[in-house]
Amino acid sequence: MAQIALTSSATLVSFKGGAKRGAKLSWDTPRLRASRIGTNLWLLNKSGGSGSKGYGLVGSDGIYRGNRGVVKVSDGQAAPLSDSYFWAAANNNKANSEPSDQDPSTKMKGTSRFFTIGLVAAWYSSNIGVLLLNKYLLSNYGFKYPIFLTMCHMTACSLLSYVAIAWMKMVPMQTIRSRVQFFKIAALSLVFCVSVVFGNISLRFLPVSFNQAIGATTPFFTAVFAYIMTLKREAWLTYVTLIPVVTGVIIASGGEPSFHLFGFIICIAATAARALKSVLQGILLSSEGEKLNSMNLLLYMAPIAVVFLLPATLIMEENVVGITLALARDDHKIIWYLLFNSSLAYFVNLTNFLVTKHTSALTLQVLGNAKGAVAVVVSILIFRNPVSVTGMLGYSLTVMGVILYSEAKKRSK
């Protein structure tokens, strides 16, 4: 659904009538004034006409959800989103309404809640699934080609992103407007490649549980890069919360039975690259004309990543295509593993975008912290890798530090 930019006035449909379904509906279209209160977020203020008070917020999806109905606001006009969403406000007749005829907004809220829970479950499943399957392929199965595996991921993201945006119209397509913007996206893509490749390499040497413990230190590197590159200082309390984040990883490293120095260094590099990409994205694509939503950014970054990864694969993982085909002749499941794994890599990004859209960035951050803990537990159950009490205490301390960091960031805004 296309994003909208409301003009100085917009029309909103309100409803009058009894609470029972089928009650006669009358239409009232007061003039509304739209005031920007955030990025793609508008507050509708009634400026004329009669009708119900209590108009609320219209977000970037252009949908107004209120106690009088659900309508789509676009180009100064309003239209019902679906006939099933028509209902009358429960006023004088509410007491006479039977339970089955009450305002269906409660049912809609329940449906929306289940839909959001389903999205979160899909995000968790795809995210943890691709992590575990990467570990299985690179470590247990013996497919020791992390760069080629990453290239498969990026190829799938390129194709599926185009299908989702150009054909299925899941989000409006945003175009690259200048050569400068293209080079900025290419720089982000290069850093993104490094983070994903290094993350996959680390899975060859480290268990998923320890990999996730190191990955939880992303806020620390984000704060460091933000200060170095933008001289942006956070409140002192925010920096204090980073102490348990780092301390926890140090403790977890000392108590990790499967500690591998090279894998540890590579995983740290992957985490730092992930944080660098986040900071660079805020710097390079900061102007209104250059901002892209995450789905469009992936659409352009993924094919550029393939261009970077192809020569790296040919040079550093010589004859990997021939080896993969030879493996497929002996065990055809490797092809299905790669196809499924690559598709999951795209759905991680898709579900991440949808969860953010239907909840909030803060909710996503909280869910992300919990996801890491779930991934640790699931990986231990599946791969039976040894863990120590010291290692789990260290990881718990890191997660606690990340939660405190998120809370401190929220309060400092």
Summary of the structure (lengths in Angstrom):
residues: 413
radius of gyration: 25.0
end to end distance: 30.3
largest distance: 76.7
contacts: 1295
relative contact order: 0.13
helix: 64%
strand: 9%
